[in-house]
């Protein structure tokens, strides 16, 4: 199971869950493979603890996506 599949399963139990994906792959490779939807929070490895903390704060502060 990859991260996207896990997130989809967790969303059914927690629809308001916020997501932050991270990977060793480049943004371009992830988009090319169609792994993540546009606008999905993504953090490219390697990153510093400060960059990680800022991104987590950004995701937590963002409005919750509504399921239609």
Secondary structure, DSSP 4 states (H G I P E B T S, - for coil): --HHHHHHHHHHH-TT----EEESS-HHHHHHTT-S-TT--EEESS--HHHHHHHHHHHHHSPPPPP-
